[in-house]
Amino acid sequence: MASLLEEEQSLRECEAYIQTHKIQRVLKDCIVQLCVVRPDNPIAFLRQYFQKLERMLHHH
């Protein structure tokens, strides 16, 4: 069983990872787009959204 200290360290590492990769911003932006477009198939929309985002990031 993980100690409280280990759990806190794991949580801090997770928070650092989220911050480093700007995950909150990415998710906020995709949810905004989802609300603007309101596609019939939100899962397919999100897949395409992230594929496009990935292509954009790899071309820079």
mmCIF file as Biopython writes it, N, C-alpha, C and O atoms, coordinates in Angstrom:
data_model
#
loop_
_atom_site.group_PDB
_atom_site.id
_atom_site.type_symbol
_atom_site.label_atom_id
_atom_site.label_alt_id
_atom_site.label_comp_id
_atom_site.label_asym_id
_atom_site.label_entity_id
_atom_site.label_seq_id
_atom_site.pdbx_PDB_ins_code
_atom_site.Cartn_x
_atom_site.Cartn_y
_atom_site.Cartn_z
_atom_site.occupancy
_atom_site.B_iso_or_equiv
_atom_site.auth_seq_id
_atom_site.auth_asym_id
_atom_site.pdbx_PDB_model_num
ATOM 1   N N  . MET A ? 1  ? 0.845   -1.191 0.000   1.0 0.0 1  A 1 
ATOM 2   C CA . MET A ? 1  ? 0.000   0.000  0.000   1.0 0.0 1  A 1 
ATOM 3   C C  . MET A ? 1  ? 0.886   1.250  0.000   1.0 0.0 1  A 1 
ATOM 4   O O  . MET A ? 1  ? 1.842   1.347  0.771   1.0 0.0 1  A 1 
ATOM 5   N N  . ALA A ? 2  ? 0.559   2.186  -0.862  1.0 0.0 2  A 1 
ATOM 6   C CA . ALA A ? 2  ? 1.352   3.418  -0.969  1.0 0.0 2  A 1 
ATOM 7   C C  . ALA A ? 2  ? 1.141   4.288  0.259   1.0 0.0 2  A 1 
ATOM 8   O O  . ALA A ? 2  ? 0.025   4.428  0.760   1.0 0.0 2  A 1 
ATOM 9   N N  . SER A ? 3  ? 2.222   4.860  0.724   1.0 0.0 3  A 1 
ATOM 10  C CA . SER A ? 3  ? 2.117   5.763  1.866   1.0 0.0 3  A 1 
ATOM 11  C C  . SER A ? 3  ? 1.537   7.088  1.401   1.0 0.0 3  A 1 
ATOM 12  O O  . SER A ? 3  ? 1.504   7.382  0.207   1.0 0.0 3  A 1 
ATOM 13  N N  . LEU A ? 4  ? 1.085   7.877  2.352   1.0 0.0 4  A 1 
ATOM 14  C CA . LEU A ? 4  ? 0.530   9.189  2.050   1.0 0.0 4  A 1 
ATOM 15  C C  . LEU A ? 4  ? 1.571   10.049 1.338   1.0 0.0 4  A 1 
ATOM 16  O O  . LEU A ? 4  ? 1.247   10.792 0.411   1.0 0.0 4  A 1 
ATOM 17  N N  . LEU A ? 5  ? 2.817   9.939  1.778   1.0 0.0 5  A 1 
ATOM 18  C CA . LEU A ? 5  ? 3.906   10.709 1.172   1.0 0.0 5  A 1 
ATOM 19  C C  . LEU A ? 5  ? 4.091   10.321 -0.301  1.0 0.0 5  A 1 
ATOM 20  O O  . LEU A ? 5  ? 4.271   11.183 -1.160  1.0 0.0 5  A 1 
ATOM 21  N N  . GLU A ? 6  ? 4.044   9.019  -0.576  1.0 0.0 6  A 1 
ATOM 22  C CA . GLU A ? 6  ? 4.178   8.546  -1.960  1.0 0.0 6  A 1 
ATOM 23  C C  . GLU A ? 6  ? 3.014   9.026  -2.819  1.0 0.0 6  A 1 
ATOM 24  O O  . GLU A ? 6  ? 3.204   9.404  -3.975  1.0 0.0 6  A 1 
ATOM 25  N N  . GLU A ? 7  ? 1.816   9.013  -2.254  1.0 0.0 7  A 1 
ATOM 26  C CA . GLU A ? 7  ? 0.641   9.482  -2.989  1.0 0.0 7  A 1 
ATOM 27  C C  . GLU A ? 7  ? 0.752   10.967 -3.296  1.0 0.0 7  A 1 
ATOM 28  O O  . GLU A ? 7  ? 0.416   11.403 -4.398  1.0 0.0 7  A 1 
ATOM 29  N N  . GLU A ? 8  ? 1.225   11.749 -2.324  1.0 0.0 8  A 1 
ATOM 30  C CA . GLU A ? 8  ? 1.395   13.190 -2.536  1.0 0.0 8  A 1 
ATOM 31  C C  . GLU A ? 8  ? 2.439   13.459 -3.613  1.0 0.0 8  A 1 
ATOM 32  O O  . GLU A ? 8  ? 2.256   14.340 -4.453  1.0 0.0 8  A 1 
ATOM 33  N N  . GLN A ? 9  ? 3.528   12.707 -3.589  1.0 0.0 9  A 1 
ATOM 34  C CA . GLN A ? 9  ? 4.583   12.876 -4.590  1.0 0.0 9  A 1 
ATOM 35  C C  . GLN A ? 9  ? 4.045   12.521 -5.978  1.0 0.0 9  A 1 
ATOM 36  O O  . GLN A ? 9  ? 4.320   13.217 -6.955  1.0 0.0 9  A 1 
ATOM 37  N N  . SER A ? 10 ? 3.291   11.449 -6.052  1.0 0.0 10 A 1 
ATOM 38  C CA . SER A ? 10 ? 2.710   11.022 -7.317  1.0 0.0 10 A 1 
ATOM 39  C C  . SER A ? 10 ? 1.754   12.089 -7.856  1.0 0.0 10 A 1 
ATOM 40  O O  . SER A ? 10 ? 1.745   12.372 -9.054  1.0 0.0 10 A 1 
ATOM 41  N N  . LEU A ? 11 ? 0.962   12.672 -6.977  1.0 0.0 11 A 1 
ATOM 42  C CA . LEU A ? 11 ? 0.032   13.729 -7.363  1.0 0.0 11 A 1 
ATOM 43  C C  . LEU A ? 11 ? 0.787   14.955 -7.870  1.0 0.0 11 A 1 
ATOM 44  O O  . LEU A ? 11 ? 0.402   15.555 -8.874  1.0 0.0 11 A 1 
ATOM 45  N N  . ARG A ? 12 ? 1.862   15.325 -7.174  1.0 0.0 12 A 1 
ATOM 46  C CA . ARG A ? 12 ? 2.678   16.470 -7.611  1.0 0.0 12 A 1 
ATOM 47  C C  . ARG A ? 12 ? 3.301   16.211 -8.982  1.0 0.0 12 A 1 
ATOM 48  O O  . ARG A ? 12 ? 3.351   17.104 -9.828  1.0 0.0 12 A 1 
ATOM 49  N N  . GLU A ? 13 ? 3.775   14.986 -9.193  1.0 0.0 13 A 1 
ATOM 50  C CA . GLU A ? 13 ? 4.363   14.634 -10.490 1.0 0.0 13 A 1 
ATOM 51  C C  . GLU A ? 13 ? 3.308   14.716 -11.592 1.0 0.0 13 A 1 
ATOM 52  O O  . GLU A ? 13 ? 3.585   15.184 -12.697 1.0 0.0 13 A 1 
ATOM 53  N N  . CYS A ? 14 ? 2.117   14.263 -11.284 1.0 0.0 14 A 1 
ATOM 54  C CA . CYS A ? 14 ? 1.016   14.322 -12.244 1.0 0.0 14 A 1 
ATOM 55  C C  . CYS A ? 14 ? 0.670   15.779 -12.566 1.0 0.0 14 A 1 
ATOM 56  O O  . CYS A ? 14 ? 0.493   16.127 -13.733 1.0 0.0 14 A 1 
ATOM 57  N N  . GLU A ? 15 ? 0.574   16.617 -11.558 1.0 0.0 15 A 1 
ATOM 58  C CA . GLU A ? 15 ? 0.274   18.040 -11.761 1.0 0.0 15 A 1 
ATOM 59  C C  . GLU A ? 15 ? 1.355   18.707 -12.604 1.0 0.0 15 A 1 
ATOM 60  O O  . GLU A ? 15 ? 1.052   19.527 -13.471 1.0 0.0 15 A 1 
ATOM 61  N N  . ALA A ? 16 ? 2.610   18.359 -12.352 1.0 0.0 16 A 1 
ATOM 62  C CA . ALA A ? 16 ? 3.726   18.925 -13.116 1.0 0.0 16 A 1 
ATOM 63  C C  . ALA A ? 16 ? 3.636   18.494 -14.581 1.0 0.0 16 A 1 
ATOM 64  O O  . ALA A ? 16 ? 3.869   19.293 -15.488 1.0 0.0 16 A 1 
ATOM 65  N N  . TYR A ? 17 ? 3.301   17.238 -14.796 1.0 0.0 17 A 1 
ATOM 66  C CA . TYR A ? 17 ? 3.148   16.721 -16.163 1.0 0.0 17 A 1 
ATOM 67  C C  . TYR A ? 17 ? 2.045   17.477 -16.905 1.0 0.0 17 A 1 
ATOM 68  O O  . TYR A ? 17 ? 2.230   17.895 -18.048 1.0 0.0 17 A 1 
ATOM 69  N N  . ILE A ? 18 ? 0.892   17.650 -16.244 1.0 0.0 18 A 1 
ATOM 70  C CA . ILE A ? 18 ? -0.251  18.369 -16.832 1.0 0.0 18 A 1 
ATOM 71  C C  . ILE A ? 18 ? 0.150   19.802 -17.178 1.0 0.0 18 A 1 
ATOM 72  O O  . ILE A ? 18 ? -0.205  20.318 -18.238 1.0 0.0 18 A 1 
ATOM 73  N N  . GLN A ? 19 ? 0.886   20.431 -16.278 1.0 0.0 19 A 1 
ATOM 74  C CA . GLN A ? 19 ? 1.318   21.813 -16.481 1.0 0.0 19 A 1 
ATOM 75  C C  . GLN A ? 19 ? 2.342   21.916 -17.614 1.0 0.0 19 A 1 
ATOM 76  O O  . GLN A ? 19 ? 2.248   22.799 -18.467 1.0 0.0 19 A 1 
ATOM 77  N N  . THR A ? 20 ? 3.310   21.015 -17.614 1.0 0.0 20 A 1 
ATOM 78  C CA . THR A ? 20 ? 4.363   21.016 -18.630 1.0 0.0 20 A 1 
ATOM 79  C C  . THR A ? 20 ? 3.783   20.920 -20.040 1.0 0.0 20 A 1 
ATOM 80  O O  . THR A ? 20 ? 4.229   21.609 -20.957 1.0 0.0 20 A 1 
ATOM 81  N N  . HIS A ? 21 ? 2.790   20.062 -20.194 1.0 0.0 21 A 1 
ATOM 82  C CA . HIS A ? 21 ? 2.217   19.818 -21.520 1.0 0.0 21 A 1 
ATOM 83  C C  . HIS A ? 21 ? 0.975   20.671 -21.803 1.0 0.0 21 A 1 
ATOM 84  O O  . HIS A ? 21 ? 0.305   20.488 -22.819 1.0 0.0 21 A 1 
ATOM 85  N N  . LYS A ? 22 ? 0.677   21.608 -20.889 1.0 0.0 22 A 1 
ATOM 86  C CA . LYS A ? 22 ? -0.456  22.536 -21.059 1.0 0.0 22 A 1 
ATOM 87  C C  . LYS A ? 22 ? -1.767  21.798 -21.358 1.0 0.0 22 A 1 
ATOM 88  O O  . LYS A ? 22 ? -2.552  22.221 -22.207 1.0 0.0 22 A 1 
ATOM 89  N N  . ILE A ? 23 ? -1.987  20.695 -20.647 1.0 0.0 23 A 1 
ATOM 90  C CA . ILE A ? 23 ? -3.149  19.845 -20.896 1.0 0.0 23 A 1 
ATOM 91  C C  . ILE A ? 23 ? -4.464  20.566 -20.592 1.0 0.0 23 A 1 
ATOM 92  O O  . ILE A ? 23 ? -5.438  20.408 -21.327 1.0 0.0 23 A 1 
ATOM 93  N N  . GLN A ? 24 ? -4.499  21.353 -19.515 1.0 0.0 24 A 1 
ATOM 94  C CA . GLN A ? 24 ? -5.742  22.055 -19.178 1.0 0.0 24 A 1 
ATOM 95  C C  . GLN A ? 24 ? -6.155  23.001 -20.295 1.0 0.0 24 A 1 
ATOM 96  O O  . GLN A ? 24 ? -7.339  23.097 -20.619 1.0 0.0 24 A 1 
ATOM 97  N N  . ARG A ? 25 ? -5.196  23.698 -20.886 1.0 0.0 25 A 1 
ATOM 98  C CA . ARG A ? 25 ? -5.483  24.617 -21.991 1.0 0.0 25 A 1 
ATOM 99  C C  . ARG A ? 25 ? -5.994  23.845 -23.212 1.0 0.0 25 A 1 
ATOM 100 O O  . ARG A ? 25 ? -6.960  24.249 -23.859 1.0 0.0 25 A 1 
ATOM 101 N N  . VAL A ? 26 ? -5.328  22.729 -23.512 1.0 0.0 26 A 1 
ATOM 102 C CA . VAL A ? 26 ? -5.715  21.901 -24.656 1.0 0.0 26 A 1 
ATOM 103 C C  . VAL A ? 26 ? -7.154  21.408 -24.489 1.0 0.0 26 A 1 
ATOM 104 O O  . VAL A ? 26 ? -7.955  21.484 -25.421 1.0 0.0 26 A 1 
ATOM 105 N N  . LEU A ? 27 ? -7.472  20.903 -23.298 1.0 0.0 27 A 1 
ATOM 106 C CA . LEU A ? 27 ? -8.818  20.383 -23.057 1.0 0.0 27 A 1 
ATOM 107 C C  . LEU A ? 27 ? -9.863  21.491 -23.076 1.0 0.0 27 A 1 
ATOM 108 O O  . LEU A ? 27 ? -10.962 21.306 -23.600 1.0 0.0 27 A 1 
ATOM 109 N N  . LYS A ? 28 ? -9.520  22.644 -22.503 1.0 0.0 28 A 1 
ATOM 110 C CA . LYS A ? 28 ? -10.443 23.781 -22.512 1.0 0.0 28 A 1 
ATOM 111 C C  . LYS A ? 28 ? -10.747 24.190 -23.951 1.0 0.0 28 A 1 
ATOM 112 O O  . LYS A ? 28 ? -11.904 24.403 -24.312 1.0 0.0 28 A 1 
ATOM 113 N N  . ASP A ? 29 ? -9.703  24.296 -24.767 1.0 0.0 29 A 1 
ATOM 114 C CA . ASP A ? 29 ? -9.881  24.690 -26.164 1.0 0.0 29 A 1 
ATOM 115 C C  . ASP A ? 29 ? -10.743 23.688 -26.928 1.0 0.0 29 A 1 
ATOM 116 O O  . ASP A ? 29 ? -11.596 24.085 -27.720 1.0 0.0 29 A 1 
ATOM 117 N N  . CYS A ? 30 ? -10.528 22.400 -26.697 1.0 0.0 30 A 1 
ATOM 118 C CA . CYS A ? 30 ? -11.306 21.405 -27.442 1.0 0.0 30 A 1 
ATOM 119 C C  . CYS A ? 30 ? -12.764 21.418 -26.999 1.0 0.0 30 A 1 
ATOM 120 O O  . CYS A ? 30 ? -13.656 21.197 -27.819 1.0 0.0 30 A 1 
ATOM 121 N N  . ILE A ? 31 ? -13.022 21.672 -25.727 1.0 0.0 31 A 1 
ATOM 122 C CA . ILE A ? 31 ? -14.402 21.750 -25.246 1.0 0.0 31 A 1 
ATOM 123 C C  . ILE A ? 31 ? -15.097 22.982 -25.817 1.0 0.0 31 A 1 
ATOM 124 O O  . ILE A ? 31 ? -16.273 22.924 -26.174 1.0 0.0 31 A 1 
ATOM 125 N N  . VAL A ? 32 ? -14.373 24.096 -25.905 1.0 0.0 32 A 1 
ATOM 126 C CA . VAL A ? 32 ? -14.930 25.306 -26.521 1.0 0.0 32 A 1 
ATOM 127 C C  . VAL A ? 32 ? -15.322 25.000 -27.967 1.0 0.0 32 A 1 
ATOM 128 O O  . VAL A ? 32 ? -16.423 25.347 -28.396 1.0 0.0 32 A 1 
ATOM 129 N N  . GLN A ? 33 ? -14.429 24.353 -28.720 1.0 0.0 33 A 1 
ATOM 130 C CA . GLN A ? 33 ? -14.727 24.013 -30.116 1.0 0.0 33 A 1 
ATOM 131 C C  . GLN A ? 33 ? -15.927 23.079 -30.216 1.0 0.0 33 A 1 
ATOM 132 O O  . GLN A ? 33 ? -16.755 23.211 -31.117 1.0 0.0 33 A 1 
ATOM 133 N N  . LEU A ? 34 ? -16.011 22.143 -29.291 1.0 0.0 34 A 1 
ATOM 134 C CA . LEU A ? 34 ? -17.132 21.206 -29.252 1.0 0.0 34 A 1 
ATOM 135 C C  . LEU A ? 34 ? -18.446 21.962 -29.060 1.0 0.0 34 A 1 
ATOM 136 O O  . LEU A ? 34 ? -19.447 21.646 -29.703 1.0 0.0 34 A 1 
ATOM 137 N N  . CYS A ? 35 ? -18.441 22.954 -28.180 1.0 0.0 35 A 1 
ATOM 138 C CA . CYS A ? 35 ? -19.644 23.745 -27.902 1.0 0.0 35 A 1 
ATOM 139 C C  . CYS A ? 35 ? -20.006 24.664 -29.069 1.0 0.0 35 A 1 
ATOM 140 O O  . CYS A ? 35 ? -21.184 24.923 -29.316 1.0 0.0 35 A 1 
ATOM 141 N N  . VAL A ? 36 ? -19.000 25.154 -29.781 1.0 0.0 36 A 1 
ATOM 142 C CA . VAL A ? 36 ? -19.247 26.036 -30.929 1.0 0.0 36 A 1 
ATOM 143 C C  . VAL A ? 36 ? -19.823 25.227 -32.098 1.0 0.0 36 A 1 
ATOM 144 O O  . VAL A ? 36 ? -20.822 25.620 -32.700 1.0 0.0 36 A 1 
ATOM 145 N N  . VAL A ? 37 ? -19.188 24.104 -32.407 1.0 0.0 37 A 1 
ATOM 146 C CA . VAL A ? 37 ? -19.566 23.300 -33.576 1.0 0.0 37 A 1 
ATOM 147 C C  . VAL A ? 37 ? -20.781 22.417 -33.301 1.0 0.0 37 A 1 
ATOM 148 O O  . VAL A ? 37 ? -21.626 22.231 -34.177 1.0 0.0 37 A 1 
ATOM 149 N N  . ARG A ? 38 ? -20.870 21.882 -32.107 1.0 0.0 38 A 1 
ATOM 150 C CA . ARG A ? 38 ? -21.940 20.957 -31.702 1.0 0.0 38 A 1 
ATOM 151 C C  . ARG A ? 38 ? -22.177 19.842 -32.726 1.0 0.0 38 A 1 
ATOM 152 O O  . ARG A ? 38 ? -23.275 19.705 -33.265 1.0 0.0 38 A 1 
ATOM 153 N N  . PRO A ? 39 ? -21.143 19.056 -32.983 1.0 0.0 39 A 1 
ATOM 154 C CA . PRO A ? 39 ? -21.277 17.990 -33.993 1.0 0.0 39 A 1 
ATOM 155 C C  . PRO A ? 39 ? -22.216 16.876 -33.528 1.0 0.0 39 A 1 
ATOM 156 O O  . PRO A ? 39 ? -22.387 16.647 -32.331 1.0 0.0 39 A 1 
ATOM 157 N N  . ASP A ? 40 ? -22.820 16.189 -34.503 1.0 0.0 40 A 1 
ATOM 158 C CA . ASP A ? 40 ? -23.696 15.054 -34.176 1.0 0.0 40 A 1 
ATOM 159 C C  . ASP A ? 40 ? -22.902 13.919 -33.539 1.0 0.0 40 A 1 
ATOM 160 O O  . ASP A ? 40 ? -23.412 13.186 -32.692 1.0 0.0 40 A 1 
ATOM 161 N N  . ASN A ? 41 ? -21.643 13.787 -33.961 1.0 0.0 41 A 1 
ATOM 162 C CA . ASN A ? 41 ? -20.786 12.735 -33.416 1.0 0.0 41 A 1 
ATOM 163 C C  . ASN A ? 41 ? -19.592 13.389 -32.711 1.0 0.0 41 A 1 
ATOM 164 O O  . ASN A ? 41 ? -18.545 13.588 -33.326 1.0 0.0 41 A 1 
ATOM 165 N N  . PRO A ? 42 ? -19.742 13.724 -31.426 1.0 0.0 42 A 1 
ATOM 166 C CA . PRO A ? 42 ? -18.676 14.436 -30.717 1.0 0.0 42 A 1 
ATOM 167 C C  . PRO A ? 42 ? -17.366 13.655 -30.611 1.0 0.0 42 A 1 
ATOM 168 O O  . PRO A ? 42 ? -16.292 14.257 -30.602 1.0 0.0 42 A 1 
ATOM 169 N N  . ILE A ? 43 ? -17.438 12.332 -30.530 1.0 0.0 43 A 1 
ATOM 170 C CA . ILE A ? 43 ? -16.213 11.534 -30.412 1.0 0.0 43 A 1 
ATOM 171 C C  . ILE A ? 43 ? -15.398 11.616 -31.699 1.0 0.0 43 A 1 
ATOM 172 O O  . ILE A ? 43 ? -14.181 11.792 -31.655 1.0 0.0 43 A 1 
ATOM 173 N N  . ALA A ? 44 ? -16.066 11.489 -32.838 1.0 0.0 44 A 1 
ATOM 174 C CA . ALA A ? 44 ? -15.376 11.611 -34.128 1.0 0.0 44 A 1 
ATOM 175 C C  . ALA A ? 44 ? -14.800 13.015 -34.276 1.0 0.0 44 A 1 
ATOM 176 O O  . ALA A ? 44 ? -13.684 13.180 -34.769 1.0 0.0 44 A 1 
ATOM 177 N N  . PHE A ? 45 ? -15.551 14.019 -33.856 1.0 0.0 45 A 1 
ATOM 178 C CA . PHE A ? 45 ? -15.076 15.403 -33.919 1.0 0.0 45 A 1 
ATOM 179 C C  . PHE A ? 45 ? -13.799 15.564 -33.092 1.0 0.0 45 A 1 
ATOM 180 O O  . PHE A ? 45 ? -12.831 16.174 -33.547 1.0 0.0 45 A 1 
ATOM 181 N N  . LEU A ? 46 ? -13.802 15.012 -31.874 1.0 0.0 46 A 1 
ATOM 182 C CA . LEU A ? 46 ? -12.633 15.127 -30.996 1.0 0.0 46 A 1 
ATOM 183 C C  . LEU A ? 46 ? -11.429 14.398 -31.584 1.0 0.0 46 A 1 
ATOM 184 O O  . LEU A ? 46 ? -10.301 14.883 -31.493 1.0 0.0 46 A 1 
ATOM 185 N N  . ARG A ? 47 ? -11.668 13.235 -32.186 1.0 0.0 47 A 1 
ATOM 186 C CA . ARG A ? 47 ? -10.571 12.496 -32.817 1.0 0.0 47 A 1 
ATOM 187 C C  . ARG A ? 47 ? -9.951  13.350 -33.919 1.0 0.0 47 A 1 
ATOM 188 O O  . ARG A ? 47 ? -8.729  13.484 -33.993 1.0 0.0 47 A 1 
ATOM 189 N N  . GLN A ? 48 ? -10.789 13.924 -34.768 1.0 0.0 48 A 1 
ATOM 190 C CA . GLN A ? 48 ? -10.287 14.774 -35.852 1.0 0.0 48 A 1 
ATOM 191 C C  . GLN A ? 48 ? -9.602  16.020 -35.294 1.0 0.0 48 A 1 
ATOM 192 O O  . GLN A ? 48 ? -8.568  16.451 -35.806 1.0 0.0 48 A 1 
ATOM 193 N N  . TYR A ? 49 ? -10.182 16.592 -34.250 1.0 0.0 49 A 1 
ATOM 194 C CA . TYR A ? 49 ? -9.613  17.791 -33.621 1.0 0.0 49 A 1 
ATOM 195 C C  . TYR A ? 49 ? -8.187  17.512 -33.138 1.0 0.0 49 A 1 
ATOM 196 O O  . TYR A ? 49 ? -7.269  18.291 -33.394 1.0 0.0 49 A 1 
ATOM 197 N N  . PHE A ? 50 ? -8.017  16.386 -32.435 1.0 0.0 50 A 1 
ATOM 198 C CA . PHE A ? 50 ? -6.694  16.063 -31.892 1.0 0.0 50 A 1 
ATOM 199 C C  . PHE A ? 50 ? -5.712  15.647 -32.990 1.0 0.0 50 A 1 
ATOM 200 O O  . PHE A ? 50 ? -4.517  15.921 -32.882 1.0 0.0 50 A 1 
ATOM 201 N N  . GLN A ? 51 ? -6.200  14.992 -34.039 1.0 0.0 51 A 1 
ATOM 202 C CA . GLN A ? 51 ? -5.315  14.652 -35.163 1.0 0.0 51 A 1 
ATOM 203 C C  . GLN A ? 51 ? -4.799  15.926 -35.826 1.0 0.0 51 A 1 
ATOM 204 O O  . GLN A ? 51 ? -3.617  16.027 -36.158 1.0 0.0 51 A 1 
ATOM 205 N N  . LYS A ? 52 ? -5.695  16.899 -36.017 1.0 0.0 52 A 1 
ATOM 206 C CA . LYS A ? 52 ? -5.308  18.172 -36.630 1.0 0.0 52 A 1 
ATOM 207 C C  . LYS A ? 52 ? -4.321  18.913 -35.725 1.0 0.0 52 A 1 
ATOM 208 O O  . LYS A ? 52 ? -3.328  19.463 -36.199 1.0 0.0 52 A 1 
ATOM 209 N N  . LEU A ? 53 ? -4.599  18.921 -34.433 1.0 0.0 53 A 1 
ATOM 210 C CA . LEU A ? 53 ? -3.716  19.572 -33.465 1.0 0.0 53 A 1 
ATOM 211 C C  . LEU A ? 53 ? -2.327  18.929 -33.491 1.0 0.0 53 A 1 
ATOM 212 O O  . LEU A ? 53 ? -1.309  19.621 -33.471 1.0 0.0 53 A 1 
ATOM 213 N N  . GLU A ? 54 ? -2.304  17.608 -33.536 1.0 0.0 54 A 1 
ATOM 214 C CA . GLU A ? 54 ? -1.031  16.884 -33.563 1.0 0.0 54 A 1 
ATOM 215 C C  . GLU A ? 54 ? -0.234  17.232 -34.821 1.0 0.0 54 A 1 
ATOM 216 O O  . GLU A ? 54 ? 0.975   17.451 -34.748 1.0 0.0 54 A 1 
ATOM 217 N N  . ARG A ? 55 ? -0.904  17.282 -35.968 1.0 0.0 55 A 1 
ATOM 218 C CA . ARG A ? 55 ? -0.217  17.656 -37.218 1.0 0.0 55 A 1 
ATOM 219 C C  . ARG A ? 55 ? 0.349   19.069 -37.117 1.0 0.0 55 A 1 
ATOM 220 O O  . ARG A ? 55 ? 1.480   19.316 -37.535 1.0 0.0 55 A 1 
ATOM 221 N N  . MET A ? 56 ? -0.426  19.989 -36.567 1.0 0.0 56 A 1 
ATOM 222 C CA . MET A ? 56 ? 0.024   21.376 -36.418 1.0 0.0 56 A 1 
ATOM 223 C C  . MET A ? 56 ? 1.257   21.453 -35.520 1.0 0.0 56 A 1 
ATOM 224 O O  . MET A ? 56 ? 2.199   22.186 -35.822 1.0 0.0 56 A 1 
ATOM 225 N N  . LEU A ? 57 ? 1.256   20.709 -34.432 1.0 0.0 57 A 1 
ATOM 226 C CA . LEU A ? 57 ? 2.372   20.743 -33.490 1.0 0.0 57 A 1 
ATOM 227 C C  . LEU A ? 57 ? 3.635   20.131 -34.086 1.0 0.0 57 A 1 
ATOM 228 O O  . LEU A ? 57 ? 4.741   20.576 -33.781 1.0 0.0 57 A 1 
ATOM 229 N N  . HIS A ? 58 ? 3.482   19.119 -34.931 1.0 0.0 58 A 1 
ATOM 230 C CA . HIS A ? 58 ? 4.649   18.456 -35.513 1.0 0.0 58 A 1 
ATOM 231 C C  . HIS A ? 58 ? 5.239   19.225 -36.684 1.0 0.0 58 A 1 
ATOM 232 O O  . HIS A ? 58 ? 6.376   18.969 -37.078 1.0 0.0 58 A 1 
ATOM 233 N N  . HIS A ? 59 ? 4.495   20.153 -37.241 1.0 0.0 59 A 1 
ATOM 234 C CA . HIS A ? 59 ? 5.000   20.935 -38.367 1.0 0.0 59 A 1 
ATOM 235 C C  . HIS A ? 59 ? 5.719   22.198 -37.924 1.0 0.0 59 A 1 
ATOM 236 O O  . HIS A ? 59 ? 6.248   22.928 -38.763 1.0 0.0 59 A 1 
ATOM 237 N N  . HIS A ? 60 ? 5.752   22.473 -36.621 1.0 0.0 60 A 1 
ATOM 238 C CA . HIS A ? 60 ? 6.412   23.691 -36.124 1.0 0.0 60 A 1 
ATOM 239 C C  . HIS A ? 60 ? 7.802   23.399 -35.647 1.0 0.0 60 A 1 
ATOM 240 O O  . HIS A ? 60 ? 8.503   24.305 -35.196 1.0 0.0 60 A 1 
#
